Amino acid sequence: MVGARPESTIAILEMVERKWGGAEGYVKKMAGTTGEEISKVRRALIVSSGPTSRKRAPTVWQEWQETKRLVDEKAKQGKEPFEWEGTAG
């Protein structure tokens, strides 16, 4: 199993915030993800709650399928969907 020290995780999150303005800016810049794609992922991950909500929370499998679909789309376009700085060809 792979793990990360809390201070390492915090440092990465701070760097992403500083350089790209957060995770959304990172995936837009580094993976070429569009705002529409981000909205689809956000809708898949966020579920409204309350008496008027009838939507069930997506399962982990459904979330994985949507993420994989987006990654596959980027691969077809010849783009790496998740690149760390300095790893792009």
C-alpha positions, 0 to 999 in steps of 0.5 A, a space after each residue: 500500500 502506498 501512503 503519503 505523510 500529511 505534511 507532503 500532502 499539504 505541501 502538494 495542495 499548497 503548490 497546486 493552489 499557488 501555481 494553478 489556483 487550485 485543482 480545477 486550474 491544474 486539470 485545465 492547464 495540465 490535462 487540457 480539461 474543459 470547463 464542461 468536462 469539469 462540470 460533468 465530473 463535479 455533477 458525478 461527485 456532488 449530490 444535493 441533499 434534502 427533502 427535495 432531492 431524489 438523486 441517489 449518490 453515485 457509487 464508487 463504480 459510477 464515479 470511476 466509469 465517468 473518470 475513466 471515460 474522461 481519461 480515455 477521451 484525453 488519450 484519444 486526443 493524444 493528451 496525457 490526462 494527469 501529468 505532473 509538472 516536468 513530465 510532459 513530453 
